Every structure is written in C-alpha cells, then in structure tokens.
Amino acid sequence: MVKQFANVYGLLLVSLVFFLLPISSLSYSGQFYTVHRHKYPFRRVLLGHEYEHYAVIFDAGSTASRVHVFRFDQNLDLLPIGDDVELYASTQPGLSSYADDPQAAASSIRPLLEKAEAVVPIELQPDTPARLGATAGLRLLNGDAAEKILEEVRKLFKHESTLKYKDDWVSILDGVQEGTYMWVTVNYLLNTLGKSYSETSATIDLGGASVQMAYAISEENANKSPQVIANETYVLQKNLKGTNYNLYVHSYLSYGSKAARAEIFKASRNSTNPCILEGYEGTYTYGGVVYKASAPPTGTNMRRCRMLTRKALKINAPCKYEKCTFNGIWNGGGGDGQKNLYLSSSFYWTALDLGILKQNATAGRIRLNAYKDTAKRACATKVSNVISEFPDVQKDDIPYVCMDLVYIYTLLVDGFGLDASEKVSVVKQVTYKNSQLEAAWPLGCAIDVISSLTTKTSIEDI
C-alpha cells in the first residue's frame, strides 16, 4: 500500500511540475526539453534539477587524498551543500604510498567516493563529472607504478560509481593544467570570471617542483604566441561564464621552491654556497641527488646569493621573442590582465613562516620588497639563531631561509620582471560571499569541466 501511494504521489508531483511551467518556456526536441531557451536532458526537467550541476573533484596529493564536491546553479554560482559551500573530506596516506599495491591505492579513496555520492542526488549522478588529478606524489614514482595506480582508480570509478566518468579524467595533472585551474579559481572567487580580460587578475603559483604563471591576454598578444612543440602552445582559449579568454599559461619545471634549491646548488658546482646560513654543514637531497650544503668560510652573502640565483634562473639566456621572462621563455606580452597579481602556495607559506604575514593570516597585501627586506635579516642570521629571529620557521627549512627568500624575490623581480615596489596579494584562501575558500586548483577544475559539459549539453545528452 505504501509503495502504491508513493508511486501515485510521484506521478502527481511530476504532473504538478509540468503544470507550473509556463507553456511558452517548455518545448521538446529529441531527448531534450528547452526551458527558458536553455536545453537540458529530459530527466533534469522532469525532476526539477535543470538549474543545478554538481562536480566531484579528487585531489590526489603526496600526503593525502581529498575530495571536493561543488554544487552550481545555471550561472555557475556556488550553491550550498548542507551548511557549507562544498563537501570536503580527506584520507591519509596519499595514493603514492601504495606504490606496491595499486588495488589498495584505489580502495583507499572508496570512502571518499561514497561520501561524494551521498550528497549528489541519485538522479543527477549520471550527469555529474568525477575527476581525479594527481600531483607531486605520483609524479615521483618509478617506472609504471603511477599508471598502475591510476588504472585501478579508473576501474573503481567505472565499475563502482554511477557518476559520469571518462578515462582521461583520472590522470596526473601537468603544470599547465594546475596553472589554468588556479587562475580560474582565483578569478571565480574574486567575481571577475565572466568579465573583460582586463578586469581579471594574474596568478603565480609556486609549488615544490614547478612554478606556474597564468593571466588573460589581449587578442593582439595571443596572435603573437609562438608555437612551443606540436599540440602545445603558450595560450589556451577558454570560454568561462559566457566570456572567451586567451589565457597565457606557462609552467616552469625545476623552478618550484624545492627544485630551485637544487638548481642553485648546481650553479655553485657542489662547492660552498653563499645562500646557506653560516654555521650549517650538511647536505640537501632532491630527485635522488645529494648536494653539499654549507656556507663559505666568509659566511653567508646576500649579494653573491642573488648573483648565483640569477645564474640558476638563466636570466641572461637568449630571447627569441619580443619579451621573455627567464631561460628564454616568452612572457605573454603583458597587459591589463597582469596588473592585479595573486601569489599562492610557497609564496604564502614562506611569507607566513618568516613573519612577512601575520600568524594565522589566510591572505595579505604586501610589497615585493618585503621578501628582500626579510632576506637581509635572514642572510645576516647564523643558523643557531634562526629560531629566535624567526620563531615560526619550519625546522627543515632553517638552513635555507636566506636562499628561499632571495630566490622568491629574484624570481619575481628579475625573472618575471615585476616592479619591486608593486603591491601584490599573497593568499591561501579568498573570501567568497560569507565563506573562506581555498585558492587551489580543484574549484577551478570543477568550473572548467562544468563549463565544457554545459556547453556540450546543447548538442548532445551528456
């Protein structure tokens, strides 16, 4: 009796939905109904979900796996999931910890998948993309270990989930993807996505292995873009919130915060290094290579450290284009899309740990000179006195505080050609409405995949 009543109630509810829709706003063609000039799959209209979209994004990091579930309206504005702006959950360790057991790696994220599916209405799950992006951890695995793990994750999504899934949605993110998604995230949170390119902000994201720069450029500069290699260019065409952008994105591999230390050690030819704090004798290991890390007998020297850092960045490398950043890389031509700059990841953590930002601050406005001024203090400090001078510094970073600060300042001013007196935003989180959201790639990935799918909706049933 209860089941029969539920079926009758369901039919009445569906009838009411169609009764309340104005006739002029509803038409049918093939598998689609058009509502207010937007095309949606029939099941969405039938169930009253034509105006909302979900995206499930897995961030497979080196220390943990995380899932983010976002819910958007037809304008790509975030809608709440329960009391929060997103569903977020994590599990440890990361996928790379299961190098010898790919099935266990996939099983480790099954609870995250179940939590994600629990908040996405079951009738929307076939239209809800599930995307997994792996970062640093999997990149460093030997042989085909990473691909074996990803293949097991693909099997999990394919056989145990009702979410929308494609094989290439489970992959190791490259630097260009990370840079693109970060730019989308920041501009979305600033409410500049969908506006003219000149109103958007540029982003530079300093990871451990690479640094990514992204900003919107003019049509004129986009037409000057050089071809890098087959099927890869400096400029991506993106349609986001109804606006077309020419997005300059470049990832500088080997120039992330951890990798750059190795490059600076290489530049000193494994001799003593003027960037290392006086009193430290040790080694630095990166990518399986061990480098000698000790200050020269004359002590730490900021001026010589700057010279060595410029050498590591290849500032004077030949430039085949009108304008270059460093190591002969085209700079995108500059322009209005670069006038507001947001720095993230290691730029933020270095500023926080070394007192440039107030403790517990999730963002701040600083002048680039702040990195230089702090570097002067750091480079004049003996290794034994670092904790008293910089009480919040991370223990493993103590010998390198001079090197890291000099590198960041040199990268931004000499490498990217920024004005040392320029004010920039250094962020971990950005205020969105009444919430604080992470300035990280998953939100940008969600927006990008939803944008591409909703565009496709007008052509075929996704």
MARTOR-834132 format. One record per residue (C-alpha): residue in three letters; x, y, z. Coordinates in steps of 0.1 Angstrom, whole numbers, padded with zeros to 4 digits, always signed. Layout:
! MARTOR-834132
ALAXYZ...
//
This chain:
! MARTOR-834132
MET+0000+0000+0000VAL+0028+0024+0009LYS+0047+0017-0023GLN+0015+0022-0044PHE+0009+0055-0026ALA+0045+0066-0033ASN+0041+0059-0070VAL+0008+0079-0072TYR+0024+0107-0052GLY+0054+0107-0076LEU+0031+0109-0107LEU+0012+0138-0091LEU+0044+0156-0083VAL+0057+0153-0119SER+0023+0165-0132LEU+0025+0195-0109VAL+0060+0204-0122PHE+0047+0205-0158PHE+0015+0223-0148LEU+0035+0251-0131LEU+0059+0255-0160PRO+0047+0282-0185ILE+0039+0266-0218SER+0060+0293-0236SER+0091+0283-0216LEU+0089+0245-0224SER+0095+0227-0257TYR+0107+0192-0266SER+0132+0181-0292GLY+0146+0146-0293GLN+0160+0138-0258PHE+0159+0175-0247TYR+0134+0199-0232THR+0142+0236-0237VAL+0134+0257-0206HIS+0138+0295-0209ARG+0159+0290-0240HIS+0183+0266-0222LYS+0185+0229-0233TYR+0185+0202-0207PRO+0183+0164-0207PHE+0146+0153-0202ARG+0154+0137-0168ARG+0166+0170-0154VAL+0135+0189-0164LEU+0113+0160-0152LEU+0129+0160-0117GLY+0132+0198-0113HIS+0170+0198-0114GLU+0175+0217-0147TYR+0192+0246-0130GLU+0218+0229-0109HIS+0251+0210-0116TYR+0274+0191-0093ALA+0311+0183-0098VAL+0332+0158-0078ILE+0369+0166-0078PHE+0396+0143-0062ASP+0429+0159-0053ALA+0454+0131-0050GLY+0483+0148-0032SER+0516+0134-0019THR+0505+0131+0017ALA+0467+0127+0014SER+0438+0121-0009ARG+0410+0147-0008VAL+0376+0150-0024HIS+0357+0183-0031VAL+0321+0183-0041PHE+0308+0216-0056ARG+0272+0225-0065PHE+0265+0252-0090ASP+0234+0270-0104GLN+0228+0278-0141ASN+0250+0309-0137LEU+0279+0289-0122ASP+0274+0305-0088LEU+0281+0281-0059LEU+0251+0267-0041PRO+0253+0254-0005ILE+0257+0217+0002GLY+0241+0214+0036ASP+0256+0241+0058ASP+0288+0245+0038VAL+0298+0259+0004GLU+0313+0225-0005LEU+0316+0190+0008TYR+0352+0183+0017ALA+0367+0150+0030SER+0402+0136+0031THR+0421+0104+0039GLN+0457+0095+0046PRO+0481+0084+0033GLY+0482+0096-0004LEU+0480+0072-0034SER+0518+0073-0038SER+0522+0054-0005TYR+0506+0023-0022ALA+0533+0021-0050ASP+0535-0017-0044ASP+0497-0023-0042PRO+0477-0004-0068GLN+0444-0021-0057ALA+0449-0009-0022ALA+0455+0026-0036ALA+0422+0026-0053SER+0404+0011-0023SER+0418+0040-0001ILE+0396+0065-0019ARG+0365+0044-0019PRO+0352+0060+0013LEU+0357+0094-0003LEU+0337+0083-0033GLU+0309+0071-0011LYS+0308+0104+0008ALA+0307+0123-0025GLU+0279+0102-0039ALA+0259+0106-0007VAL+0254+0143-0013VAL+0248+0142-0051PRO+0211+0135-0059ILE+0210+0100-0074GLU+0191+0112-0105LEU+0219+0137-0112GLN+0248+0113-0107PRO+0249+0102-0144ASP+0254+0139-0153THR+0279+0147-0125PRO+0316+0145-0136ALA+0341+0127-0113ARG+0377+0140-0119LEU+0408+0128-0102GLY+0440+0149-0105ALA+0472+0135-0091THR+0501+0159-0083ALA+0536+0157-0068GLY+0535+0122-0051LEU+0526+0101-0081ARG+0549+0121-0104LEU+0579+0109-0084LEU+0571+0072-0085ASN+0595+0049-0105GLY+0586+0030-0136ASP+0549+0024-0144ALA+0538+0024-0107ALA+0518+0056-0111GLU+0500+0044-0142LYS+0491+0011-0125ILE+0475+0030-0096LEU+0456+0053-0119GLU+0443+0023-0139GLU+0429+0008-0107VAL+0412+0041-0098ARG+0397+0041-0133LYS+0383+0006-0127LEU+0368+0018-0093PHE+0350+0048-0110LYS+0339+0027-0139HIS+0325-0003-0120GLU+0315+0010-0086SER+0302+0045-0093THR+0272+0060-0111LEU+0290+0093-0115LYS+0299+0105-0150TYR+0334+0093-0158LYS+0360+0093-0186ASP+0394+0075-0186ASP+0413+0108-0192TRP+0396+0124-0162VAL+0418+0102-0140SER+0454+0115-0146ILE+0485+0132-0133LEU+0480+0169-0137ASP+0506+0187-0157GLY+0518+0221-0147VAL+0497+0239-0174GLN+0466+0223-0160GLU+0475+0234-0125GLY+0482+0269-0136THR+0450+0271-0156TYR+0428+0258-0128MET+0445+0281-0102TRP+0437+0312-0124VAL+0401+0301-0128THR+0397+0295-0091VAL+0411+0329-0080ASN+0392+0349-0106TYR+0360+0330-0098LEU+0363+0338-0061LEU+0371+0374-0069ASN+0339+0376-0091THR+0360+0387-0121LEU+0353+0355-0141GLY+0330+0364-0170LYS+0342+0400-0171SER+0366+0415-0196TYR+0401+0401-0196SER+0414+0435-0185GLU+0394+0432-0152THR+0408+0397-0143SER+0438+0390-0121ALA+0470+0372-0128THR+0482+0343-0107ILE+0517+0328-0099ASP+0516+0296-0080LEU+0549+0284-0065GLY+0548+0246-0059GLY+0576+0224-0049ALA+0587+0212-0083SER+0575+0240-0106VAL+0561+0275-0107GLN+0531+0284-0129MET+0522+0318-0142ALA+0487+0325-0158TYR+0470+0356-0169ALA+0445+0367-0196ILE+0460+0385-0226SER+0446+0405-0255GLU+0437+0391-0289GLU+0467+0410-0303ASN+0492+0393-0279ALA+0475+0359-0284ASN+0482+0362-0321LYS+0519+0367-0314SER+0521+0335-0294PRO+0550+0313-0305GLN+0545+0275-0311VAL+0564+0256-0284ILE+0560+0220-0296ALA+0534+0201-0316ASN+0500+0203-0300GLU+0512+0226-0272THR+0511+0264-0271TYR+0515+0292-0246VAL+0479+0303-0250LEU+0447+0284-0242GLN+0413+0295-0254LYS+0387+0293-0226ASN+0350+0301-0225LEU+0341+0307-0189LYS+0308+0322-0176GLY+0299+0333-0212THR+0332+0351-0219ASN+0360+0340-0242TYR+0395+0343-0228ASN+0430+0340-0243LEU+0448+0326-0213TYR+0486+0327-0212VAL+0498+0298-0191HIS+0534+0285-0186SER+0548+0260-0161TYR+0585+0264-0153LEU+0596+0229-0144SER+0626+0227-0120TYR+0618+0262-0106GLY+0594+0253-0077SER+0606+0261-0042LYS+0622+0227-0035ALA+0635+0221-0070ALA+0650+0256-0072ARG+0673+0248-0042ALA+0688+0220-0063GLU+0693+0244-0093ILE+0711+0269-0070PHE+0733+0242-0057LYS+0741+0231-0092ALA+0750+0267-0100SER+0776+0266-0072ARG+0791+0234-0087ASN+0787+0215-0054SER+0811+0239-0037THR+0803+0260-0007ASN+0772+0281-0012PRO+0767+0318-0002CYS+0730+0313+0003ILE+0734+0288+0031LEU+0733+0301+0067GLU+0766+0305+0084GLY+0773+0276+0108TYR+0754+0250+0088GLU+0772+0219+0074GLY+0751+0193+0058THR+0735+0181+0025TYR+0703+0186+0005THR+0686+0158-0014TYR+0662+0164-0043GLY+0652+0140-0070GLY+0676+0114-0057VAL+0706+0137-0060VAL+0726+0147-0029TYR+0741+0183-0028LYS+0766+0197-0005ALA+0750+0224+0017SER+0774+0246+0036ALA+0783+0283+0038PRO+0817+0295+0026PRO+0844+0305+0052THR+0835+0341+0047GLY+0799+0334+0057THR+0765+0339+0041ASN+0765+0367+0015MET+0731+0380+0001ARG+0747+0398-0029ARG+0765+0367-0040CYS+0735+0346-0033ARG+0715+0369-0057MET+0741+0365-0084LEU+0740+0327-0080THR+0702+0327-0081ARG+0701+0348-0113LYS+0726+0323-0128ALA+0703+0293-0118LEU+0673+0311-0133LYS+0693+0317-0166ILE+0682+0354-0166ASN+0706+0362-0194ALA+0696+0333-0217PRO+0689+0344-0253CYS+0654+0355-0260LYS+0639+0347-0295TYR+0608+0368-0288GLU+0599+0404-0282LYS+0598+0399-0244CYS+0609+0370-0222THR+0608+0361-0186PHE+0638+0339-0179ASN+0655+0310-0196GLY+0643+0323-0229ILE+0606+0318-0222TRP+0580+0341-0239ASN+0563+0363-0213GLY+0528+0366-0229GLY+0533+0402-0239GLY+0520+0417-0206GLY+0490+0439-0205ASP+0460+0447-0183GLY+0454+0411-0173GLN+0486+0412-0153LYS+0480+0444-0133ASN+0464+0426-0103LEU+0486+0398-0091TYR+0479+0369-0067LEU+0507+0348-0053SER+0500+0314-0038SER+0514+0282-0023SER+0551+0285-0013PHE+0549+0323-0017TYR+0522+0323+0010TRP+0539+0298+0033THR+0573+0315+0032ALA+0557+0348+0039LEU+0537+0333+0068ASP+0566+0313+0084LEU+0591+0342+0082GLY+0569+0369+0095ILE+0560+0388+0064LEU+0524+0380+0070LYS+0508+0379+0105GLN+0504+0345+0121ASN+0471+0328+0112ALA+0465+0352+0083THR+0450+0334+0053ALA+0459+0363+0029GLY+0476+0397+0029ARG+0487+0426+0007ILE+0524+0431+0006ARG+0551+0448-0015LEU+0575+0425-0032ASN+0603+0444-0014ALA+0591+0427+0018TYR+0608+0395+0006LYS+0640+0413+0000ASP+0639+0432+0034THR+0633+0399+0052ALA+0661+0382+0032LYS+0685+0408+0045ARG+0677+0398+0081ALA+0677+0361+0073CYS+0711+0362+0054ALA+0727+0380+0084THR+0715+0354+0109LYS+0736+0324+0119VAL+0719+0291+0118SER+0720+0288+0156ASN+0700+0320+0159VAL+0672+0314+0134ILE+0646+0302+0158SER+0649+0333+0180GLU+0648+0356+0149PHE+0620+0336+0130PRO+0602+0316+0157ASP+0576+0302+0132VAL+0600+0288+0107GLN+0597+0251+0098LYS+0626+0231+0112ASP+0636+0215+0078ASP+0637+0250+0062ILE+0661+0266+0088PRO+0694+0263+0067TYR+0676+0276+0036VAL+0658+0307+0048CYS+0682+0331+0031MET+0682+0310-0001ASP+0644+0307-0002LEU+0637+0344+0003VAL+0664+0355-0022TYR+0650+0330-0047ILE+0614+0343-0044TYR+0625+0379-0047THR+0648+0372-0076LEU+0622+0350-0094LEU+0595+0377-0092VAL+0616+0408-0099ASP+0644+0396-0122GLY+0626+0365-0136PHE+0591+0377-0141GLY+0601+0414-0145LEU+0578+0427-0117ASP+0584+0461-0100ALA+0599+0456-0066SER+0576+0482-0051GLU+0545+0466-0066LYS+0518+0456-0041VAL+0505+0420-0046SER+0481+0397-0028VAL+0496+0366-0011VAL+0468+0341-0005LYS+0459+0307+0009GLN+0422+0315+0010VAL+0400+0340-0007THR+0367+0354+0007TYR+0337+0343-0013LYS+0304+0357-0001ASN+0304+0348+0036SER+0329+0319+0033GLN+0367+0314+0030LEU+0376+0291+0001GLU+0410+0277-0007ALA+0429+0292-0035ALA+0436+0258-0050TRP+0431+0240-0083PRO+0401+0217-0075LEU+0375+0245-0077GLY+0389+0258-0110CYS+0389+0222-0123ALA+0352+0219-0114ILE+0343+0251-0131ASP+0363+0242-0162VAL+0347+0207-0165ILE+0311+0220-0158SER+0317+0248-0184SER+0327+0223-0210LEU+0298+0199-0202THR+0271+0226-0201THR+0283+0239-0235LYS+0281+0203-0248THR+0246+0199-0234SER+0231+0220-0262ILE+0245+0195-0287GLU+0240+0160-0271ASP+0228+0144-0239ILE+0258+0143-0216
//
